[in-house]
């Protein structure tokens, strides 16, 4: 409990101090053997403890509410990096950002995403949001409406790690997802 409290307090500072870095995992189109997207992965390099695994700090962030500023930081940074890639690559490359159920449940989520796109200058079609099953299960109708609004603006939406939770196929057609990533 003490370690958890210590990590929670230090995670607050880590976000402000730039200790959270992004690593990018490429996703390939096997037919053309080209990179089509990079998935942003948050990593925390603690100044004294060294690397803190995501499985240690993400649950703390979710339980404490720090996932909202952490998620905003990751999305902002990933979108800004993607804009730089476009300039270097001279072709569009999409970036994927994981979204927690806490972020997705916020009333301001759509506006927050749109504001991030405006600030960074990334085209909506070059952003893919990756949701967990739990983000959509708390209210399938609300989730379906929000996903329709996101995709209507050109933002891609994928379900990440399908098969790790409830995994009910019957609600998937209601969600209008662009991609389903199986665990």
RAJOFEN-V38556 format. One line per field, one symbol per residue. ss: DSSP state (A for helix, B for strand, O for the rest). burial: + if it has 24 or more other ideal C-beta (glycine too) atoms within 12 Angstrom, else -. Layout:
ss->???
burial->???
This chain:
ss->OAAAAAAAAAAAAAAAAOOBBBBBBBBBBOOOOBBBBBBBBBBBBBOOOBBBOAAAAAAAAAAAOOAAAAAAAAAAAAAAAAAAAAAAAOOOOBBBBBBOAAAAAOOOAAAAAAAAAAAAOOOAAABBBBBOAAAAAOOAAAAAAAAAAAAAOOOBBBBBBBOOOOOOAAAAAAOOOOBBBBO
burial->------++-+++-++---++++-+--+--------+++++++++-------+-+--++-+++-+-++++++++++++++++++-+-------+++++++++++++---++-++--++--+-+-+-++++++++++++-----++-++--++---++++++-+---------+--+++++-+--
